[in-house]
Amino acid sequence: GDLLRPSVEVVSSSSSDGVRTVVLTRPFRGATPDHYTFDPQEVRINFINAVGSQPELSYHRAKGPSSLLLLPVEDGTKVAGACLCEGAPAPFGQAVGSLVYKPTGQPEDTGSGTVSFGNKCPPRPRGDLLAQQNPTCDLRTYSGGQIACHHMFSLLDADQEIPWANQPLEYYLKFRFWVQEYNASYHLPVKRTTWGIASPVEYDVPKCGRNGALGCSEDPSGTPIHTITGTFTGAGRLVAAHFHCHAPTCLSIAMYRCPKGTEICNASTGELLCRQEPVYGGTGRVPEPRFDEPGYILQPPCLWGSPDFGLEPPPDVSGYVLGSVKTANATYGHHGEMAWQQMYYYDSTEEGEPDFLV
């Protein structure tokens, strides 16, 4: 956007007990058409809260939308005060608000900030979580997960001592990249899209037992399993599917292709396109022994392409109903789990078909 000239005058700025109060003033009408002009008929003013990371202007450490209500105050004349009345609670899944970090007072606790709650769980058949009353769908029941995990946030009870203050946790990631020089006569540009069947990013895996929680079952060995499903409409021809989920709960994600108009797409109504299960290193299940390393987890993707490389041809999913089924180990409860489909595809109407499909 364009940088606007200042239009606000600071009347006063004071600090008391760690709280700074700043009084500002500016004209009712914006200085230019690009400046905001107040509407006397509008009682709600939307704005964005933001906290910097350092004294100089830089990326915001925390930010979130909020609003300010301007209500009339009774002044003893003809102006009547506003009545603040409690309304009906919002239906499950529609509560709005923010998570506010409350420091514990320990010297090691340097966390601060507010994080807005943006989880939205769609109704069936797009996803199961709303019908399952999953806690991650609503601010009032949210008890932990990715939204609450931010820099220097201590996710402990207020009376718990923050351990290892001088011992930051370290973890390692290992990446391998295979690169091929681009050949315009051979390669097709691909597009990336993501399909989530959670909120849409995260969800809670409940501890399944005898509580009758929706989505819970047992496998033949008696291990508690939690299952969620979801449907969406595909596009283009698939060339790669990377299903994202978390250890140690994730057991599998499967995707099915169903005829157009299918309401529930699963193994009973469609054909299996891709199924992925995590492979744990050091178990002998990795074909290359030098890559079979204990402590690492492999999530083999589904790939489509030329039969010269032993691949099946890219399936056309344009307009088809795609259904995903995600299973998780529910022996223990788990916050922040994911059921995220990261897909690569090409549009044959724009790029044409590769030679092996013509």
Residue pairs with C-beta under 8 A, 6 or more apart in sequence:
2 34
4 31
4 32
4 34
4 35
5 31
7 26
7 27
7 30
7 31
7 35
8 24
8 25
8 26
9 24
9 25
9 26
10 22
10 23
10 24
11 23
11 24
11 25
12 21
12 22
12 23
13 20
13 21
13 22
13 23
14 20
14 21
15 21
28 37
28 38
29 37
29 38
30 36
30 37
38 45
43 69
43 70
43 71
44 67
44 68
44 69
44 70
45 67
45 68
45 70
46 65
46 66
46 67
47 65
47 66
47 67
47 68
48 63
48 64
48 65
48 66
49 62
49 63
49 64
49 65
49 66
49 114
50 60
50 62
50 63
51 60
51 61
51 62
51 63
51 112
51 113
52 58
52 60
52 61
53 59
53 60
53 61
61 113
61 151
62 112
62 113
62 114
62 115
62 150
64 98
64 114
64 115
64 116
65 116
66 98
71 81
71 82
71 84
72 79
72 80
72 81
72 82
73 79
73 81
73 82
74 80
74 81
89 95
90 96
92 130
92 133
92 137
92 138
92 141
93 120
93 121
93 130
93 137
93 138
94 138
95 117
95 138
95 139
95 140
96 117
96 139
97 116
97 117
97 139
98 114
98 115
98 116
98 117
99 114
99 115
99 116
99 117
99 139
99 142
99 147
99 148
100 114
101 111
101 112
101 113
101 114
101 115
101 150
101 153
102 158
103 109
103 111
103 112
104 154
104 156
104 158
104 159
104 160
104 162
106 154
106 161
106 162
108 154
108 162
108 165
109 152
109 154
109 162
110 152
111 150
111 151
111 152
111 153
111 154
112 152
113 150
115 147
115 148
115 150
117 139
117 142
117 147
118 147
119 136
119 137
119 138
119 139
119 142
119 147
119 199
119 201
119 202
120 137
120 199
120 200
121 127
121 129
121 130
121 134
121 136
121 137
121 198
121 199
121 203
122 130
122 200
122 230
123 130
123 131
124 130
124 131
125 229
125 230
125 231
125 263
125 264
125 265
126 197
126 230
126 231
126 232
127 197
127 198
127 200
127 228
127 229
127 230
128 197
128 214
128 215
128 228
128 229
128 230
129 136
129 137
129 198
129 199
129 203
129 228
130 137
131 214
132 213
132 214
132 215
132 228
133 141
133 214
134 199
134 203
134 204
134 206
135 141
135 142
135 143
135 204
136 142
136 145
136 198
136 199
136 202
136 203
136 204
136 335
137 199
142 148
143 204
143 335
144 155
144 335
144 336
145 202
145 204
145 335
145 336
146 201
146 202
146 336
147 202
148 155
149 155
149 336
154 162
156 162
174 296
180 187
188 346
188 351
188 352
188 354
189 346
189 351
190 239
190 240
190 344
190 345
190 346
191 236
191 344
191 345
191 346
191 347
192 342
192 343
192 344
193 235
193 343
193 345
194 340
194 341
194 342
194 343
195 232
195 322
195 324
195 340
195 341
195 343
196 230
196 338
196 339
196 340
196 341
197 228
197 229
197 230
197 232
197 324
197 326
197 339
197 341
198 228
198 337
198 338
198 339
198 340
200 340
201 338
201 340
202 335
202 336
202 337
202 338
203 228
203 337
203 338
203 339
204 333
204 334
204 335
204 336
204 337
205 226
205 249
205 328
205 329
205 330
205 333
205 334
205 337
206 213
206 215
206 216
206 226
206 330
206 333
207 224
207 330
207 331
207 332
207 333
208 215
208 216
208 217
208 224
208 225
208 226
208 330
208 331
209 216
209 224
213 226
215 226
215 227
215 228
216 224
216 225
216 226
216 330
217 224
217 225
217 227
218 224
218 225
219 225
223 329
223 331
224 329
224 330
224 331
225 251
225 327
225 328
225 329
225 330
226 327
226 328
226 329
226 330
227 325
227 326
227 327
227 328
228 325
228 326
228 339
229 264
229 266
229 323
229 324
229 325
229 326
230 323
230 324
230 339
231 258
231 262
231 263
231 264
231 265
231 321
231 322
231 323
231 324
232 321
232 322
233 319
233 320
233 321
233 322
234 257
234 317
234 318
234 319
234 320
234 321
234 322
235 317
235 318
235 345
235 347
236 316
236 317
236 318
236 345
236 346
236 347
236 348
237 304
237 314
237 315
237 316
237 317
237 318
237 345
237 346
237 347
237 348
238 273
238 302
238 304
238 314
238 315
238 317
238 343
238 344
238 345
239 303
239 304
239 305
239 314
239 344
239 345
239 346
240 301
240 302
240 303
240 304
240 343
240 344
241 255
241 273
241 274
241 276
241 301
241 302
241 341
241 342
241 343
241 344
242 299
242 301
242 341
242 342
242 343
243 253
243 255
243 274
243 276
243 299
243 301
243 339
243 340
243 341
243 342
244 338
244 339
244 340
244 341
244 342
245 253
245 278
245 299
245 326
245 328
245 337
245 338
245 339
245 340
246 334
246 336
246 337
246 338
247 278
247 297
248 329
249 328
249 329
249 330
249 334
249 337
250 278
250 326
250 328
250 329
250 337
251 277
251 278
251 327
251 328
251 329
252 275
252 276
252 277
252 325
252 326
252 327
253 275
253 276
253 324
253 325
253 326
253 327
253 339
253 341
254 267
254 272
254 274
254 275
254 276
254 324
254 325
255 272
255 273
255 274
255 275
255 322
255 323
255 324
255 341
256 265
256 266
256 267
256 269
256 270
256 271
256 272
256 273
256 322
256 323
256 324
256 325
257 265
257 270
257 271
257 273
257 315
257 317
257 320
257 321
257 322
258 265
258 269
258 270
258 271
258 320
258 321
258 322
258 323
259 270
259 320
259 321
260 319
260 320
260 321
261 321
262 269
262 270
262 321
262 323
264 323
265 321
265 322
265 323
266 323
266 325
267 325
269 323
270 321
270 323
273 302
273 315
273 317
273 322
274 302
275 302
276 299
276 300
276 301
276 302
278 297
278 298
278 299
279 285
279 286
279 297
279 298
279 299
279 300
280 297
280 298
281 291
281 292
281 293
281 294
281 295
281 296
281 297
281 298
282 292
282 293
282 294
282 295
283 292
284 292
285 292
286 292
286 298
291 298
303 311
304 311
304 312
304 313
304 314
304 315
305 311
305 313
305 314
306 354
306 356
307 313
307 356
308 356
313 356
313 357
314 345
314 346
314 357
316 348
317 345
324 339
324 341
326 339
328 334
328 337
